[in-house]
Each structure stands twice: as C-alpha cells, then as structure tokens.
Amino acid sequence: MNDSRNNGKGWIAIIASALLATMVIATPAVAQSTDGNEAFQIGDRLAGGDGGGSDGFNEISWDDLIPPDWLPEDLFQSMFDDVNMDTIDDYDPRAMEIMEKIRKVWDEAPVVESLNGKRIRIPGFVVPLEGDGESIHEFLLVPYFGACIHVPPPPANQLIHVMPDKEIPARWNMVPVWVSGVLTVARFNSDMGSAGYQLRGIEVEEYKDERPDR
C-alpha cells in the first residue's frame, strides 16, 4: 500500500510559492499578445516600473508597493524556529496551523500609505472577479503569472483590485496588461485573495515590453 504523504514537501512547496510574492523582479518574461501564444510559466514577472511616466501617470514597480521595513521572512523564521518542517506531513495539524499563520501575515501585509491618490501605471496579470462571457468588469492585478489561480495569492500589498473605466475582453484572463489609473489605499477581500490597494483603471492595455533594447 502506497503512503500518499510526502513528508511535508507539499506544504513546503506552498510556502515557497507564497514567499515568491516578495521577491524582486529577476529575469522578466517575454510578453506576447493575447492571441493565445503566450509562453509564460508560473512565477514569471513583467519588466517595467522604471520610474518613468506618460500621460500624467508615474510608472511604478511592484516593489514600490511594499513598505521598506516590512520583512516577512523574519516573521516566518520565528514561526518555524520550533518546528522541523522535515517531520511534518500534509496530515499533521501543525501544517494547517502554519499555513493559517502565513495566510494571516499575507492578508494583513502593510501598504505604502503615501501612494494613496497617486496616478500610477503598472504592469501585471489579470485575474477576473466579475464579468460575463464577453467582458471582464472587475479584476485583480497580480505581479506574476499564476498568482491566485495556480499558486496561493501573494500578500495584500502585492494585490491590486482594479475597477476599469472600460470593460476588458473576457479572453484577457491571466493576460499581461498595463494599467494606468488612480491608486487608493483600501482593503478588498475576495475568494481569490485580499488586496491592499484599489485602482480606478482609467486605461487598460495589452502589455508590451517597452525597454529600448526590445
């Protein structure tokens, strides 16, 4: 009889994917159009946030949304000090307790208050919240491919609740976009994740890598 338990590796994988949300941009993915030829893998991020701007919107990065003194790794370290993860499997009550603690840290992640009311432009992936077969009326903007769908949601300061002025096509599910609009520091809870920011999406357009060498 095979034992389906994996000595904690399932939970460690989930924890690792959660920690991914606080990593700075490494090698950006190559963005393509919405014609179904995207070649993104889970965890891929988009280039952008160079501090430039256009049409009165200041381009920011996802790192700009994280307070510089917020160090979740320190919280996790103290959480795991008395626990040997190699001895915990998926059926251990301690595993669920650890995940609940991580989720609490993530959902209560602090935001950058000074960004309230700023006109910003930021790239990310679309996670639909409200819509129909033809359009998306409301969505979460996430920093990396697969967030909230294939892996657990990132912390609240890495989730933006977007209310676009103009609906976007339904086929833009998990598609890369640029969103320009007015950012508000406000909490929003959904089944897909807890966002620390809301954004009036004045303009939502397909993502293109705008670096000069591309």
VENKA-V136311 format. One record per helix or strand of 2 or more residues. SS is the DSSP state (h for helix, s for strand). FROM is the first residue (numbers start at 1). TO is the last residue. If there is no record, write none. Layout:
# VENKA-V136311
ss: [SS,SS]
from: [FROM,FROM]
to: [TO,TO]
This chain:
# VENKA-V136311
ss: [h,s,s,h,h,h,h,h,s,s,h,s,s,h,s,s]
from: [9,53,57,62,72,85,93,113,119,135,156,159,168,170,176,193]
to: [22,54,59,65,80,87,107,115,131,142,158,164,169,172,190,206]
